[in-house]
């Protein structure tokens, strides 16, 4: 194999769809106002106490102009269209034209934790009610994790590598990390990297509910009358994460292409750290998470004291939040008290494989704007008295380097350090 080119890698654009808004602009506007986009379930019917979720508002991909009736019928895994739309909009926001020069040098890496579960559900219903001949011939492509990126390539014209990094709730960071490595080494010049999740199905909702991972609503809880208060990372009364749909894609570019094509760099991917727990399929392992954080900082050529903000994994579970704080204490020591640590999941819930990519985009925009987004719904936990969670309101704060944490089922961890430009 050829020697790596050791090129610097920059983020030149991003877009998201979240429970705060179907575009980055609408998401950012509401996030800065300290709003949360959580509500009672409307996507499907499910008799559940975990009925507060995050749904993308005003989301109708079939009204976007490039999806006709036949396409809409055949491709019934919603993560396919969400990936296509986000890749299209992200390239437009970045100002990157896909042509005969850039197309072959553009990769697409979009992860998902649950892939086309919605298409599989339709197939099961058709099989049991109508028979095997009513199973769609498009079922298997709808389930393939790489197909959404492939469909985006068909729509947009890029022909570089396409695949789906499968890292559960760390998938978005894995995609950014792998894409950055590919560009650094010279395998491609550009990469669309991120994650998508369309997970609001009865079986998925009940599955998380039955494993006691998600928030269960009860009379007397502050979210009973106000669902926006259900996600409470680092709060004393946190009770589980809020399942959400969503997606995020960033455009990564090699340093020399940024100047030659007149692209605008938003941030540099400075360091990546990734580990696995070898401990338990859901409970995080402090030792290996600490190692992932330290490896990301070391890969960036930095010391812990150089980190000026932490975009936390912060899911709003009792054990998960506690262990993440313990890991941050071990890495940063007494200096942790001066570092803002906030969780976007307080506002948008947990969109599984999409979460880290969305959080990267929000963290980079905050770095550009000099704003740290808040951890809303916060009631202090005395156990975290040394932690500045940016409670309840966005804060003006200039930062040039931040750490983004992501941890997933199966014991997979991926942390990324970004630097402003």
C-alpha positions in Angstrom: 0.0 0.0 0.0 1.1 3.6 -0.7 2.3 5.7 2.2 -0.4 8.0 3.7 -0.4 11.6 2.5 -0.9 12.9 6.1 -3.3 15.6 4.9 -5.3 17.9 7.2 -9.0 17.3 7.1 -11.6 20.1 7.4 -15.4 20.2 7.9 -16.8 22.5 5.1 -20.5 22.0 5.6 -23.2 20.2 7.5 -26.9 19.7 7.7 -29.3 18.0 10.2 -32.9 17.0 10.7 -33.9 16.8 14.4 -36.9 17.1 16.6 -36.2 20.8 16.8 -36.5 21.3 13.1 -36.3 19.5 9.7 -33.3 21.8 8.7 -30.2 22.9 10.3 -31.4 26.5 10.4 -34.6 25.7 12.2 -32.8 23.3 14.6 -30.2 25.9 15.5 -32.7 28.7 16.0 -34.7 26.7 18.5 -31.6 25.2 20.2 -30.2 28.7 20.9 -33.5 29.7 22.5 -33.2 26.7 24.9 -36.2 24.8 23.6 -36.6 21.1 23.5 -38.3 19.3 20.6 -39.9 16.4 22.5 -43.6 15.5 22.3 -46.1 12.6 22.6 -45.8 9.9 20.0 -47.7 10.5 16.8 -45.6 8.4 14.2 -47.3 5.2 15.2 -49.6 3.7 17.8 -48.1 2.1 20.9 -49.6 1.5 24.3 -46.6 2.5 26.3 -45.4 4.6 29.2 -42.4 5.5 27.0 -44.7 7.7 24.9 -42.6 10.8 24.8 -40.3 10.9 21.8 -38.5 13.1 19.4 -40.1 13.4 16.0 -38.8 15.5 13.1 -41.5 18.2 12.6 -42.9 18.8 9.1 -40.9 15.9 7.6 -42.3 14.7 4.3 -39.5 13.7 2.0 -41.9 12.7 -0.8 -42.8 16.4 -1.2 -39.2 17.3 -2.0 -39.4 17.0 -5.7 -37.0 14.3 -6.6 -39.0 11.4 -5.1 -41.9 10.2 -7.3 -44.8 8.0 -6.3 -43.1 4.8 -7.4 -39.9 5.6 -5.5 -41.9 6.5 -2.5 -43.7 3.1 -2.6 -40.6 0.9 -3.3 -38.3 2.5 -0.8 -40.3 2.3 2.4 -37.3 2.4 4.8 -37.4 6.1 5.8 -33.6 6.2 6.5 -33.0 5.9 2.7 -34.7 9.2 1.9 -33.4 11.0 5.0 -29.9 10.1 3.9 -30.5 11.3 0.3 -32.0 14.6 1.5 -29.3 15.3 4.0 -26.4 14.5 1.6 -28.0 16.8 -1.0 -28.5 19.7 1.3 -25.1 19.3 2.9 -23.3 19.5 -0.4 -25.4 22.6 -1.3 -24.6 24.2 2.0 -20.9 23.4 1.6 -20.9 24.8 -2.0 -19.2 21.5 -3.2 -20.2 20.7 -6.8 -20.1 17.0 -7.7 -18.6 16.7 -11.2 -16.3 14.5 -13.2 -13.3 15.7 -11.0 -14.9 15.6 -7.6 -17.4 12.8 -8.0 -14.8 9.9 -8.1 -13.0 11.4 -5.1 -16.1 11.7 -2.9 -17.0 9.0 -0.4 -20.2 8.6 1.6 -20.2 7.0 5.0 -23.6 7.2 6.8 -24.2 5.0 9.8 -27.4 3.8 11.5 -28.1 1.7 14.5 -31.4 0.1 13.4 -31.2 0.6 9.6 -34.5 -0.3 7.7 -36.4 -1.7 10.6 -39.6 0.0 9.3 -39.4 -1.8 6.0 -39.0 -5.1 7.7 -42.0 -4.4 9.9 -44.1 -3.8 6.7 -42.8 -7.1 5.2 -43.8 -9.1 8.3 -47.3 -7.6 8.3 -47.7 -8.3 4.6 -46.4 -11.9 5.0 -48.8 -12.7 7.9 -51.8 -11.0 6.5 -51.5 -11.4 2.7 -48.9 -14.1 2.1 -45.3 -14.4 0.8 -46.0 -13.0 -2.7 -46.9 -9.7 -1.1 -43.4 -9.2 0.3 -41.7 -6.4 -1.6 -38.8 -7.3 -3.9 -37.2 -4.1 -2.6 -37.2 -5.5 1.0 -33.6 -6.6 1.1 -32.2 -3.4 -0.5 -34.3 -1.5 2.0 -32.5 -3.3 4.9 -29.0 -2.9 3.5 -27.0 -0.4 5.6 -25.0 0.9 2.7 -27.9 1.4 0.3 -28.9 4.9 1.5 -25.4 6.1 0.8 -25.6 4.4 -2.6 -29.0 6.0 -3.3 -27.5 9.3 -2.4 -24.7 8.6 -4.9 -27.2 7.8 -7.7 -29.0 11.1 -6.9 -25.9 13.3 -6.6 -23.3 11.6 -8.9 -20.4 10.7 -6.6 -18.7 7.4 -7.1 -16.1 7.1 -4.3 -16.5 4.5 -1.6 -19.9 4.2 0.1 -20.6 2.1 3.2 -22.2 2.4 6.6 -20.1 2.4 9.8 -22.1 0.4 12.3 -21.2 1.7 15.8 -24.7 1.8 17.4 -25.0 5.2 19.1 -21.5 6.1 18.2 -22.0 5.6 14.5 -21.9 9.2 13.6 -18.5 9.8 15.2 -17.2 6.5 13.7 -18.3 7.8 10.2 -16.5 11.1 10.8 -13.4 9.4 12.1 -13.2 6.9 9.3 -13.9 9.5 6.7 -11.2 11.8 8.1 -8.7 8.9 8.0 -9.5 8.1 4.4 -9.0 11.7 3.3 -5.8 12.0 5.4 -4.4 8.9 3.8 -5.4 9.9 0.2 -8.2 7.4 -0.5 -10.5 10.2 -1.3 -10.6 14.0 -1.2 -14.1 14.5 0.2 -16.4 12.5 2.5 -20.1 12.8 3.4 -20.0 11.4 6.9 -22.7 11.1 9.5 -25.7 9.1 10.7 -29.4 8.7 10.3 -32.1 7.0 12.3 -35.9 6.5 11.7 -36.6 4.3 14.7 -40.1 5.3 16.0 -41.8 1.9 15.6 -43.9 0.1 18.2 -41.5 -2.8 18.6 -38.4 -0.6 19.0 -40.2 1.7 21.5 -41.4 -1.3 23.6 -38.0 -3.0 23.3 -36.2 0.0 24.9 -39.0 0.4 27.4 -38.7 -3.2 28.5 -35.0 -3.0 29.0 -35.6 0.1 31.3 -33.5 2.3 29.0 -36.0 5.0 28.1 -38.0 7.5 30.2 -41.3 6.2 31.5 -43.9 8.9 32.1 -46.0 8.8 35.3 -48.5 11.2 36.9 -46.8 13.7 39.1 -43.6 13.8 37.0 -42.8 17.2 35.6 -42.9 15.9 32.0 -46.5 14.5 32.4 -48.0 17.8 31.5 -44.9 19.1 29.6 -43.2 16.5 27.5 -40.4 18.8 26.6 -39.0 18.3 30.1 -38.5 14.5 29.8 -34.9 14.5 28.8 -32.7 15.6 31.7 -29.0 14.8 31.4 -27.0 15.2 34.6 -30.2 16.2 36.5 -30.9 14.7 39.9 -34.3 13.3 38.6 -33.1 11.9 35.3 -35.0 8.7 34.4 -33.8 7.4 31.0 -33.3 8.7 27.5 -35.8 9.9 25.0 -35.9 7.9 21.8 -35.7 10.2 18.7 -35.5 10.1 15.0 -33.1 12.3 13.2 -30.0 12.6 11.0 -26.9 14.6 10.5 -24.2 14.7 7.7 -21.0 16.7 7.5 -18.8 17.3 4.5 -15.1 16.6 5.1 -12.5 17.9 2.7 -8.8 17.6 2.2 -6.8 20.8 3.0 -5.7 21.5 -0.6 -9.2 21.2 -2.0 -10.6 23.8 0.4 -8.4 26.5 -1.1 -8.5 25.3 -4.7 -12.3 25.0 -4.8 -13.0 28.1 -2.7 -14.7 26.1 0.1 -15.1 27.6 3.5 -13.7 25.6 6.4 -15.8 25.4 9.5 -13.6 23.3 11.7 -10.7 20.8 11.5 -11.0 17.2 12.5 -8.0 17.2 14.8 -8.1 13.9 16.7 -10.0 10.6 16.9 -10.0 8.0 19.7 -11.9 4.7 19.6 -12.1 1.7 21.9 -14.4 -1.1 22.9 -15.4 -2.1 26.4 -15.2 -5.9 26.4 -17.3 -5.6 29.5 -21.1 -5.5 29.0 -23.4 -5.0 26.0 -25.1 -1.9 27.5 -23.3 -0.8 30.7 -20.4 1.6 29.8 -16.9 0.7 31.0 -15.0 3.6 32.7 -11.5 2.3 31.8 -12.0 2.0 28.1 -14.0 5.3 27.8 -11.2 7.1 29.5 -8.8 5.6 27.1 -10.9 6.7 24.1 -11.0 10.3 25.4 -7.3 10.3 26.0 -6.5 8.8 22.6 -8.6 11.4 20.9 -6.8 14.2 22.7 -3.4 12.6 22.1 -4.2 12.0 18.4 -4.9 15.8 18.2 -1.5 16.5 19.5 -3.0 18.2 22.6 -3.1 17.9 26.3 -6.4 17.7 28.3 -6.0 21.3 29.4 -6.4 22.4 25.8 -10.0 21.3 25.6 -12.4 24.2 26.0 -15.8 22.5 25.8 -17.1 19.0 26.0 -20.2 18.0 23.9 -21.2 15.1 26.2 -22.8 11.8 25.3 -25.2 12.7 28.1 -28.2 10.5 27.5 -30.1 11.2 30.7 -29.7 7.7 32.3 -28.7 7.3 35.9 -25.7 5.1 35.3 -24.6 6.4 31.9 -24.4 10.0 33.0 -22.6 9.1 36.2 -20.0 7.0 34.5 -19.4 9.7 31.8 -18.8 12.3 34.6 -16.4 9.9 36.4 -14.5 9.5 33.1 -14.3 13.3 32.6 -13.0 13.7 36.1 -10.3 11.2 35.6 -9.1 12.8 32.3 -9.4 16.5 33.3 -9.0 16.4 37.0 -9.7 19.6 38.9 -9.7 21.6 35.7 -13.1 20.0 34.8 -14.9 22.7 36.8 -13.8 25.4 34.3 -14.8 23.4 31.2 -18.5 23.7 30.0 -20.0 20.3 29.5 -23.4 20.2 27.9 -25.7 17.6 26.3 -27.7 18.3 23.1 -29.8 15.3 24.0 -31.6 17.4 26.5 -33.1 19.3 23.6 -33.4 16.6 20.9 -33.5 13.3 22.7 -31.3 10.4 21.6 -31.3 9.6 17.9 -29.1 6.6 18.3 -26.8 6.3 15.2 -27.5 9.8 14.2 -26.8 11.5 17.5 -23.0 12.0 17.3 -23.2 13.5 13.8 -25.9 16.0 14.8 -23.9 16.9 17.9 -20.8 17.5 15.9 -22.7 19.9 13.6 -24.2 21.8 16.6 -20.8 21.9 18.4 -19.1 23.3 15.3 -21.8 25.9 14.7 -21.5 26.9 18.3 -17.7 27.3 17.9 -18.4 29.5 14.9 -20.9 31.6 16.7 -19.2 31.7 20.1 -22.2 30.0 21.8 -22.4 26.9 23.9 -25.8 25.2 23.7 -27.4 24.4 27.1 -28.3 21.3 29.0 -32.0 22.2 29.4 -34.5 20.8 32.0 -31.6 20.8 34.5 -32.1 20.4 38.3 -28.7 20.1 39.9 -27.5 16.8 41.2 -25.3 17.2 44.2 -23.1 14.4 43.0 -22.1 16.5 40.0 -21.5 19.8 41.9 -18.1 20.1 40.2 -19.7 20.0 36.7 -20.7 23.1 34.6 -23.5 21.7 32.5 -24.5 25.1 31.0 -27.9 24.8 32.7 -31.0 25.7 30.9 -29.8 28.6 28.8 -27.3 29.0 25.9 -24.2 30.8 26.9 -21.8 33.1 25.0 -18.5 31.4 25.2 -15.6 31.5 22.8 -14.0 28.2 22.3 -11.5 26.9 19.6 -11.2 23.3 20.5 -13.9 20.9 21.7 -14.3 17.2 22.4 -17.4 15.3 21.3 -18.2 12.0 23.1 -20.2 9.1 21.7 -20.7 5.6 23.3 -22.9 2.8 22.0 -24.5 -0.6 22.7 -22.0 -3.4 22.4 -19.4 -1.4 24.2 -18.3 0.8 21.3 -16.8 4.2 22.0 -15.7 7.0 19.7 -14.5 10.5 20.6 -13.5 13.2 18.2 -11.7 16.5 18.8 -12.6 19.4 16.6 -10.7 22.7 16.2 -12.0 26.0 14.9 -10.5 27.8 11.9 
